[in-house]
């Protein structure tokens, strides 16, 4: 997608470079959100809209990153590349491979409490400690208390949970390492728009 520098004003000191058609930055965005405000993300998918209230008070850097990427158009016309019914749907990689990201990583803001990964929770996907980039997942069903608290939670679905249910029912195939999670039909994100109050 084309960059939207006006919408993402202040997020980065320098414009993104384009690598294989995807926006890349050298550093995580500067803090531009106000953690005291309420931010809402509307994820428009090809199956309907999912509305998420972002928790800037609990995860300010994570919400700031998501807001900046969304405003830059980074998530526009991407897919949910990993879907596991009863667990989650994962997106945020413009390459659609599960290996893509924005060119930088930033630190975790890990959750507290016994059962944080509840139905409708949105959290950052990662490949280890402090490797957050652009990929995120939305929890389909409550996860057990022993589920590792290794993923930064930054919001909760407030509307469109039935869309999440629909997305998790698409046919999936083995991705080659014993995990049946590769969607066999396109499950797409059209846009993610941010509102603040």
C-alpha positions as CSV (number, residue, x, y, z in Angstrom):
1,X,0.0,0.0,0.0
2,X,1.0,3.6,-0.5
3,X,2.3,5.5,2.5
4,X,0.0,8.1,4.1
5,X,2.5,10.5,5.7
6,X,-0.2,13.1,6.6
7,X,-2.3,10.5,8.6
8,X,0.8,9.2,10.4
9,X,2.2,12.7,11.1
10,X,4.7,12.8,13.9
11,X,5.1,9.1,14.1
12,X,8.5,8.9,12.4
13,X,11.1,11.5,11.8
14,X,11.9,10.1,8.3
15,X,9.5,8.6,5.7
16,X,9.5,4.9,5.1
17,X,11.6,3.1,2.5
18,X,9.9,0.7,0.2
19,X,11.3,-2.8,0.3
20,X,9.7,-5.3,-2.2
21,X,6.7,-3.0,-2.2
22,X,6.3,-2.9,1.6
23,X,6.9,0.1,3.9
24,X,9.9,-0.2,6.2
25,X,11.2,2.1,9.0
26,X,14.6,2.1,10.8
27,X,13.0,2.7,14.2
28,X,9.8,2.3,16.1
29,X,7.5,5.3,16.0
30,X,7.9,8.2,18.4
31,X,5.2,8.5,21.1
32,X,2.3,10.5,19.5
33,X,-0.7,9.2,21.4
34,X,-2.0,10.5,24.6
35,X,-2.4,7.4,27.0
36,X,-5.1,9.3,28.8
37,X,-7.3,9.2,25.7
38,X,-9.5,6.4,24.4
39,X,-8.4,4.9,21.1
40,X,-10.7,2.7,19.0
41,X,-9.6,0.6,16.0
42,X,-12.1,-0.5,13.4
43,X,-10.7,-3.5,11.5
44,X,-12.6,-3.7,8.2
45,X,-12.3,-7.3,6.9
46,X,-13.8,-8.9,3.8
47,X,-16.2,-10.7,6.2
48,X,-17.3,-7.6,8.3
49,X,-16.0,-5.1,10.8
50,X,-14.3,-5.8,14.1
51,X,-14.1,-2.9,16.6
52,X,-11.4,-2.9,19.2
53,X,-10.9,-0.6,22.1
54,X,-7.2,-0.1,22.5
55,X,-5.7,0.0,26.1
56,X,-3.2,2.8,25.9
57,X,-2.9,3.1,29.7
58,X,-1.7,-0.5,30.0
59,X,0.4,-0.7,26.8
60,X,1.2,2.8,25.6
61,X,4.1,1.9,23.3
62,X,2.2,-1.0,21.8
63,X,-0.9,1.0,21.1
64,X,1.2,3.9,19.8
65,X,2.9,1.5,17.4
66,X,-0.4,0.0,16.2
67,X,-2.0,3.4,15.8
68,X,0.9,4.7,13.8
69,X,1.1,1.7,11.5
70,X,-2.7,1.8,10.9
71,X,-2.6,5.5,10.2
72,X,0.2,5.0,7.7
73,X,-1.9,2.4,5.8
74,X,0.5,-0.4,6.7
75,X,-2.3,-2.9,7.4
76,X,-4.4,-1.9,4.3
77,X,-5.1,-4.8,1.9
78,X,-3.3,-7.5,4.0
79,X,-4.5,-10.9,5.2
80,X,-4.9,-12.9,8.3
81,X,-2.3,-15.5,7.4
82,X,-2.7,-17.8,10.4
83,X,-6.0,-19.0,11.8
84,X,-6.5,-21.6,14.5
85,X,-10.1,-22.2,15.5
86,X,-10.6,-22.0,19.3
87,X,-7.3,-20.1,19.6
88,X,-6.8,-17.1,17.5
89,X,-6.4,-15.3,14.1
90,X,-3.1,-13.7,13.3
91,X,-2.4,-10.8,10.8
92,X,-0.4,-7.7,10.4
93,X,2.2,-9.0,8.0
94,X,2.0,-7.3,4.6
95,X,3.9,-10.1,3.0
96,X,1.3,-12.6,4.1
97,X,4.0,-15.1,5.0
98,X,4.2,-14.7,8.8
99,X,7.8,-13.5,8.4
100,X,7.2,-9.9,7.5
101,X,7.4,-6.8,9.7
102,X,8.0,-3.0,9.7
103,X,11.8,-3.1,9.8
104,X,12.1,-2.5,13.6
105,X,11.3,-4.2,16.8
106,X,10.2,-2.9,20.2
107,X,10.0,-4.0,23.8
108,X,7.2,-6.1,25.4
109,X,4.5,-4.6,27.7
110,X,3.5,-7.9,29.2
111,X,0.1,-8.5,31.0
112,X,-0.5,-9.1,34.6
113,X,-3.2,-11.2,36.2
114,X,-4.2,-14.9,36.0
115,X,-6.1,-15.2,32.7
116,X,-5.3,-12.3,30.5
117,X,-5.8,-14.0,27.1
118,X,-9.6,-14.0,27.0
119,X,-11.9,-14.1,24.0
120,X,-11.6,-10.9,21.9
121,X,-8.2,-9.9,23.4
122,X,-5.8,-8.4,20.8
123,X,-2.1,-9.0,21.5
124,X,1.2,-8.7,19.7
125,X,2.7,-11.8,18.0
126,X,6.4,-12.2,18.4
127,X,9.3,-14.5,17.9
128,X,10.7,-14.1,21.4
129,X,11.2,-11.5,24.1
130,X,11.1,-7.9,22.8
131,X,10.6,-8.8,19.2
132,X,7.3,-7.0,18.6
133,X,6.9,-5.4,15.1
134,X,3.6,-5.3,13.3
135,X,2.0,-8.7,13.6
136,X,-0.9,-9.2,16.0
137,X,-3.5,-11.8,17.0
138,X,-7.0,-11.7,18.2
139,X,-8.0,-14.5,20.7
140,X,-11.0,-16.6,19.6
141,X,-11.7,-18.4,22.8
142,X,-10.6,-17.9,26.4
143,X,-7.1,-19.4,26.9
144,X,-6.2,-21.4,30.0
145,X,-4.5,-19.8,33.0
146,X,-1.3,-21.6,32.2
147,X,-1.1,-20.0,28.7
148,X,2.3,-18.2,28.7
149,X,2.0,-14.5,29.3
150,X,4.6,-13.7,26.6
151,X,2.5,-11.5,24.4
152,X,1.7,-7.8,24.9
153,X,-2.0,-7.2,25.2
154,X,-3.2,-3.9,23.9
155,X,-7.0,-4.0,23.5
156,X,-10.3,-5.8,23.5
157,X,-13.0,-6.5,20.9
158,X,-16.1,-4.4,21.7
159,X,-18.1,-5.1,18.6
160,X,-18.0,-7.6,15.8
161,X,-17.1,-10.7,17.8
162,X,-19.4,-12.7,15.5
163,X,-17.0,-11.7,12.6
164,X,-14.2,-13.2,14.5
165,X,-16.2,-16.4,14.9
166,X,-16.8,-16.4,11.1
167,X,-13.2,-15.9,10.3
168,X,-12.1,-18.9,12.4
169,X,-14.4,-21.2,10.4
170,X,-12.6,-20.9,7.1
171,X,-10.9,-24.0,5.8
172,X,-7.2,-24.2,6.8
173,X,-4.3,-26.5,5.7
174,X,-1.1,-27.7,7.3
175,X,1.6,-25.1,7.0
176,X,4.3,-27.8,6.8
177,X,5.3,-28.2,10.4
178,X,2.3,-30.0,11.8
179,X,0.2,-26.8,12.4
180,X,-3.1,-26.7,10.5
181,X,-3.5,-22.9,10.3
182,X,-3.0,-21.7,6.7
183,X,-6.3,-20.3,5.4
184,X,-7.4,-21.8,2.0
185,X,-9.6,-18.8,1.2
186,X,-8.6,-15.1,1.5
187,X,-9.4,-13.6,4.9
188,X,-8.5,-10.0,4.3
189,X,-8.1,-6.7,6.1
190,X,-9.3,-3.9,3.9
191,X,-8.3,-1.1,6.3
192,X,-7.8,-0.3,10.0
193,X,-9.1,3.1,11.0
194,X,-8.3,4.8,14.3
195,X,-10.6,7.0,16.3
196,X,-9.6,8.9,19.5
197,X,-11.7,10.5,22.2
